[in-house]
Structure formats: structure tokens, C-alpha cells
Amino acid sequence: MKNTLLLLFVIAFSFKMKAQTEEASTTIPTNEYLDLLATNLEIPEEISKKYQNSSIDITFILTITKDGSVFNPKIQNDSLQLESSLKKALEKLPKWNPKTENGMAVVSRKAFNLVIPIQYTIEEEPINGQVYRKATPKDGVRNFMNRFIEEFKFDSNKVNYDIKMRLIFFVEKDGTLTNIEVAEANTPLFHSEVIRIIKSSKWNPAIENGKPVRSKFTIPITIKNRN
């Protein structure tokens, strides 16, 4: 009986000790936090050109302070010198729930791997003659792609591979998008979702000789799976 009571006491005591430590956690779902971080992370133009149609993969360490703010983020092997951009992006995100020990907040560290979800270049083909001013999204190319990232949702637990596709569409003289086509896709699962997002965007038409002209766009897209 004594041995049984001792065993029960040890089990109960161990459980109590574990319950007294709570790891730091994001105040929104972790996937949403990382998506927002990827959206807000500004990549210098020269790096974007160098890695076009590829991906930028970074591993970073966050120090979570007692009040839940992020302090002194560090990128391991920061060959692209993105630490300052990472810090600015993190400042726009919600605070954390700090780690607690015995009910008291303590400083902790968290490590993450982040792959910029979409890499792209936009190729434009004039229908007739030379296009002197290209068609552009009304809120800019970066915001256009960031919005795509925010609105495109898929269950990464059901899709265990990178999603790759090429979008082809026309920008009409009034800035509307027509003939939207998903080509060279490695899965047919998201065609309607992609077309819905792209079709709802607003564009400025291409200009030739001072007049709006119809133009054709091709956008290669890669959505990285984080699993």
C-alpha cells in the first residue's frame, strides 16, 4: 500500500510541476502569424530579382520578453541581410503570450523556419505593337501578391506538396481582367479559387501612344508547403 501511495504521489507531483510551465505562444494561430510575417516582410528589389521564380528560406530566432513583445530577432546565416526587414515586419504583428513559470512571466526564445510563400515574375505581351507603359495592379504589384497570399487558403495537412501553376490573363482597356486561365498546374484542386481571387483585383491598363491598350499577362506562382 505504501508503495502504491508513493507512486500516486510522485505521478501527481510530476503532473503538477509540468502544469506550472506554459510555453510562449502566439495570440493568433501560428500559421496565420507566419503568413502575416511573410506578407509584411519587405524583400529588397535586387534580392527579388536574384531569386525570382525561386524561394527565400530563412531560419530565425525570436526572443519573447515578459510582456509578450519580440526583442532582437536573429536570422541564422543571414547572407541576404534581411534582419532589419524582419524586425520591421515583426513590429506590425500582434504580441505574444509570454512563457510562464510558476505563474510568473519569463523571457524565452522560439525558432522558426519561414519560406516566402509565393515567388513571381510578371511577363507582359502587347497584343499590337509595343507597350510603352505596362498594365499594373492599382495597389501595386507587391500589394497585389500580398493580397493573393492573404486570400488564398488551403489545408496544408491535406496537400503535402508545393502548389505550382502559371496564370494567364488579359488586361482590357478599362482595366478589367478577362480570359483568366490556370495553366501548367500540378494540381486541379485550386483553379476556381485562384481565378476568383485574381478576377476581383483592379488594374490600370497598359498605355500605348497615350491610349489604353489590351495586354496579356503571365504570372508563374509557387505556394510552398510548410509541412
Secondary structure in CASP SS format (residue, H / E / C, confidence):
PFRMAT SS
TARGET T0000
AUTHOR 0000-0000-0000
METHOD secondary structure of the structure
MODEL  1
M C 1.00
K H 1.00
N H 1.00
T H 1.00
L H 1.00
L H 1.00
L H 1.00
L H 1.00
F H 1.00
V H 1.00
I H 1.00
A H 1.00
F H 1.00
S H 1.00
F H 1.00
K H 1.00
M H 1.00
K H 1.00
A H 1.00
Q C 1.00
T E 1.00
E E 1.00
E C 1.00
A C 1.00
S E 1.00
T E 1.00
T C 1.00
I C 1.00
P C 1.00
T H 1.00
N H 1.00
E H 1.00
Y H 1.00
L H 1.00
D H 1.00
L H 1.00
L H 1.00
A H 1.00
T H 1.00
N H 1.00
L C 1.00
E C 1.00
I C 1.00
P C 1.00
E H 1.00
E H 1.00
I H 1.00
S H 1.00
K H 1.00
K H 1.00
Y C 1.00
Q C 1.00
N C 1.00
S C 1.00
S C 1.00
I C 1.00
D E 1.00
I E 1.00
T E 1.00
F E 1.00
I E 1.00
L E 1.00
T E 1.00
I E 1.00
T C 1.00
K C 1.00
D C 1.00
G C 1.00
S C 1.00
V E 1.00
F E 1.00
N E 1.00
P E 1.00
K E 1.00
I E 1.00
Q C 1.00
N C 1.00
D C 1.00
S C 1.00
L C 1.00
Q C 1.00
L C 1.00
E H 1.00
S H 1.00
S H 1.00
L H 1.00
K H 1.00
K H 1.00
A H 1.00
L H 1.00
E H 1.00
K C 1.00
L C 1.00
P C 1.00
K C 1.00
W E 1.00
N E 1.00
P C 1.00
K E 1.00
T E 1.00
E E 1.00
N C 1.00
G C 1.00
M E 1.00
A E 1.00
V E 1.00
V C 1.00
S E 1.00
R E 1.00
K E 1.00
A E 1.00
F E 1.00
N E 1.00
L E 1.00
V E 1.00
I C 1.00
P C 1.00
I C 1.00
Q C 1.00
Y C 1.00
T C 1.00
I C 1.00
E E 1.00
E E 1.00
E E 1.00
P E 1.00
I C 1.00
N C 1.00
G C 1.00
Q C 1.00
V C 1.00
Y C 1.00
R E 1.00
K C 1.00
A C 1.00
T E 1.00
P E 1.00
K C 1.00
D C 1.00
G C 1.00
V H 1.00
R H 1.00
N H 1.00
F H 1.00
M H 1.00
N H 1.00
R H 1.00
F H 1.00
I H 1.00
E H 1.00
E H 1.00
F C 1.00
K C 1.00
F C 1.00
D C 1.00
S C 1.00
N C 1.00
K C 1.00
V C 1.00
N C 1.00
Y C 1.00
D C 1.00
I E 1.00
K E 1.00
M E 1.00
R E 1.00
L E 1.00
I E 1.00
F E 1.00
F E 1.00
V E 1.00
E C 1.00
K C 1.00
D C 1.00
G C 1.00
T C 1.00
L E 1.00
T E 1.00
N E 1.00
I E 1.00
E E 1.00
V E 1.00
A E 1.00
E C 1.00
A C 1.00
N C 1.00
T C 1.00
P C 1.00
L C 1.00
F C 1.00
H H 1.00
S H 1.00
E H 1.00
V H 1.00
I H 1.00
R H 1.00
I H 1.00
I H 1.00
K H 1.00
S C 1.00
S C 1.00
K C 1.00
W E 1.00
N E 1.00
P C 1.00
A E 1.00
I E 1.00
E E 1.00
N C 1.00
G C 1.00
K E 1.00
P E 1.00
V E 1.00
R C 1.00
S E 1.00
K E 1.00
F E 1.00
T E 1.00
I E 1.00
P E 1.00
I E 1.00
T E 1.00
I E 1.00
K C 1.00
N C 1.00
R C 1.00
N C 1.00
END
